[in-house]
Amino acid sequence: MQQITLGELIFEVLDEQPTATPARPATAESEPPVLLLHGFPQDLTSWDSLAIGLHRSGYRTIRPNLRGYSPRARPRSVGDFRLHCLVGDVVGLLDALAIPRCHVVGHDWGGGLAWALGCEVPTRVATVTVLSTPHPAAMLRMALRSDQWLRSWYMAAFQVPGLAERLLHPSGRAWRAIMRGLPVDAQQHYTRRADEPGALTAMLAWYRAMARDLLSGSVAWQPIHQPTLYCWGARDPALGAAAAHATHRFVTGPYTFLVLPNHGHWLPERASASILPALLKHLSPVETRAETPVETRAETPVETRAETPVETRAETPVETRRVAP
């Protein structure tokens, strides 16, 4: 584990090289590494399973514990957690590691950060992959046109300092409800981390800074031009179908939408085996990608609707691929 200093903050970063085997040599140094950005209330260990698959496939991975999660990167001011600060952290880490360009993969809040990186620093981003989190513009568009505002009620509760900390105390019922669906070892690990002094307040600062970003955005949400893979669990209780299916409207580059019918929110820990094949295909050089406008894989009939990629009740992952004109 490396310690990388950016200004007054020190970040924990796990930089791992690909696994070379006789059958598959390590990827050439010119291939961009894969940057893995975790969500709430996780940390870099949420990517353990997916990282192993990437290493075996020849990819170097970079996994930071983000602002608020690295113990020595927990500023007190909520303003220090606005999106432009978080984008600056990632750019600073890439600079410190001498990485000019990377594949970005994010989940939950890390997914929101991945979308922001694609908008704000497109020259540093080779491809965008997001698990669970719709494009923020799709979230805003669909918030009052669907049940998303009901699903997001907890974000309002998290705005109140002290109240949210009491509500989410790691020994309490609400915290156990959030942890539901995670593997037991992950639940225990994240609970220990959240119980560190100042940790939970720093994690919640991401939500509290979001309110300020909505009032005066620190990131201009533009369409994503890079090749984009978006993976969504159809049983996600917090992030509903409306914004997930609207996300394609905010991607102008090649776009793949992977629906995981039997999965919920915790995709890095629970769905890596289903996601890895699509991710490896997505990371492949552009010239080797499929040239057909749409590719759908399912074992049951697929219901399609106008202007949305695909909706299905299949018991296997469904992939829809659109390439830019």
N, C-alpha and C positions, 0 to 999 in steps of 0.2 A: 504493500500500500504506500503510495507516494503522498507527500504533503506539499501542496502547491500554494504559494503565497500570492495573493492578489491584493495589493494595498494592505489594509489592516486585517483582511480575512485570510484564513488558511483552510484549504479544501482538501478533503480526503479523496484520492483518485486511484482507481485500480486500472492499470494499463497492462493488458495481457496480449501476448503474441499468439499468432496462430499455431496450431499443432501440426507439425510436419510429419507425414507418413510416406512410406515408399509409394503408395498408391496416389497420394495427393500431397505434393510439395506445398510449402507455405506460399501464400499469395505474394506476388511481387511487391516490392516496396512502393511502387507507383500506385498501387490500388489504395483508394481512400479507406481508412479505418472506419469502424462502426462506433458511433457515440451513442450510449444508452442512457437515457434520462428517466429517472424514476418518478413516481407520483407520491401522493399522500395516502397513508402515513408510512410509506415504505422507505427503502434506501437502496443502495447499489446491489444488495444481495437479492433483490426481487428478480434480477436478470440472470441469476446463476445458471438456470437450465438452458435458457436461450443462448447465453454466452458460450457454453460448452459446444453447442451445435455450430455456432459461428466459427469457433476456433478450429473445429474438426473440418470445416469447409474452407479453411484458409484465410479467415479474416482476423485481423487485429481488432480488439475491442477496448474502448475507453469508457470507464464507469465512474462518474463522480458521485459523491454524496453532495447534493446541491445545497444552496444557501438555506440556512435554517436547519439542515440535517447534519452537516459537518459540525462537530462541537465547537470549533473555533471560527465558525463562519455564521454567527448568530447575532447580527446587529439588532439593536433595541427598537429602532424606529420602523414603523410600518412602511413609511415611504421608501425605505431601503429595499423593499421587496417588490417594488413595481416592476413591470415586465422589462423595461429597458435596462434595469439593473441586472436582472436574471440573464438577459441576452448578453450583456457585457461580461458576466461571469463566464459564460460558455466561450465567448470569443477569447477572453483572457486565458482560459485553460488551453484552448487550441494553440494559441500563440506560445504559451509556455512549453508545450509539447512539440512545437515546430510542425504543426499539422495545418497545412494550408486549406484543406478541403476534406470533408468527411460525409459519410452516410449518417443521417440523424434518425434515431429511433426513440420515441417517447411514449410514456403511458400516463394517463390521468393528468396531473399538473405538468409532468414532463412532456406529455403530448401537447398541451397548450404551448409550452415553451418550444417544442419542435415546430409547430405552426409559425410561431413568432420568428424563429430563426430563418425559416424559409422566406418570410416576408422581408425581414430587416437586413439580413446578410446573405443574400442568395448566392453570392460568389463563393461562400464558404461551405455551401450545402450541395452535395452531389445528388442525393435523393432524400425524400421525406417519408418516414413510416410512423404512423400514429396508431396506438392501441387505445380503444375506448372513446377518447375525446374527439367530438366533432370539431370541424373548423369553427373558431369562435364566432365568425360572422354568421354561420349557419345556426349556431346556438342562439344568438341574439334574434335572428330572423324568425326562428320557430318558437321562441320562449313563450309568447302569448298566443300562438296559433296551435298549440298542442298541449299535452299534459306536462311539458318540460318544466314549467314554472312550479308545478306541484312537486315534481321530482327534486327540484333544486331548493326546497324550503330550508334545508339545513344550512345553506350558504348564508342566509339571513341570520340564523341563530349564531353562526360562527363570528359575526361581526362584533358581538358584544364582549369586550374584554372582561375576563373573570367569569362570566356566565358560561361561555363555551369551555373554558378550562375546567370548571366544576362539572359541567355536563359530560365532558369527555375524559374525565379522570381515568387513567389506565386500569383502575380496579373496578370501574363502574359498569352499569348495565349498557349504557349507550356505547361505550368503547367496545364492549364485547359484541354488540350488534354490528358495529362497523367491521370488526374482524371476521364476522361470519362468512364462511366460504373459502377462507384461506387455509392452507395446510397448518396443522397444529404448530409445527416448529417455526413457521413464519409468524404466526400469531404471537408466540412467545417472544420471538426476537424483536418484532416491531413494538411490542408492549414495553419491553425493557428499554428500548431506545427512547420511546416517548416519555418514559418516567425519569429520564435524566433531567437535572435542573435546567429550566428554561427551554427544554426541547419542544414541548407541546405548544407553547406560546409562539415560538419561532415557526413551527409548522403552520399554525393557524394564520400567521402573518401573510401567507400567500393569498388566503381568502380575503383578508382585510384590505390588502393592497389592491385586490381586484376591484373593489368598490371605487377606489380613487381612479383606477384606469378606465372604468366605465364613464366617469364624469369628465375626465380629461385624458383621453387615451395616450399612453406613452408609446404605443405601437400602432402603426397604420396597417389595418388588416386588408391586405391586397390578395388577389388570387395567387395561388401557388403555381409557379411555372415548372418546377422540378418534377421528375417522375415521382408519383405519390402512391403509397400503399396505405389504405385505411382499414383497420381490423376492428370489428365491433361485435360484442357479445349480445345476442338478442335477449338475454335474460338480465341485462344490466339494470339494476333498480334505479340508478341515479341518472343515466344518460339514455334517453329514449330513442325510438325509431325515427321520429320526425327530423331531428337535427342530423342524425346519422345518414339518412337518405337524402338530405339536402346538401351534404358536404360536397358532393361532386360539382355543384354550381360554383364553387370557389376554388376549383383546381382547373387550370388551363392546360397543364402538361399531361403526359400519360398517367392514367389513373386506374388503380385496381381497388375494388371494394370487396373485402372478405368478410362475409357474415358467418358467425359462429353460433348456430342455433341453440346449442346446449350449454353455452357458457355465459357467465355474468360479467362482473367488473374486473375480477382479478386475473386478467389474461396472461401477464408474464409468468405468474406462478402456476396457473392451471391449464393454459392452452398453448404452451410453447411448441409441443409436438405438432399441433395443427397449424401454427403460424410459421414455423421454420421453413417448410418447403416454399410457401408463397414469398417469404422474405428473401430467401436465396435467389429465387427467380427474379425478384424485384431488384436485387443488388447486382445482377449480372450486367455486363457491359451493354450499352444501349443497342449496339448492332446485333446482339443475339436475342433481343426481345421479340415477342410475337408481333407481327404486323397486321393481324386481323383486328377490326374495330372492337369486337366484343367476344369474349370467351367466357362461357358459363359452365361450371361443373357441379352437377348435383345428381343424386340418385332418384329423385322424385321430380314431378313436373314443377316448373318454376313459373310463378306468377309475376309478370312484369307490368309496370305502370309507367305512364308517360312521365318523362323527365326524371325518373329515379332509376338507379342502376338495376337492382334486383331485390325482390322480397320473396322469401321462401320459408317454408316450414320443414325443409329437409333436415334429416338427422346427421348429415355430413356437411362440412364447410362448403359454402357457395362462393365462388370467385367470379367477379365480373370485371373484365378488363376493357378500358377504353383508351385508345391512343389519340393524341392530339391530331387535328387535321394537318 
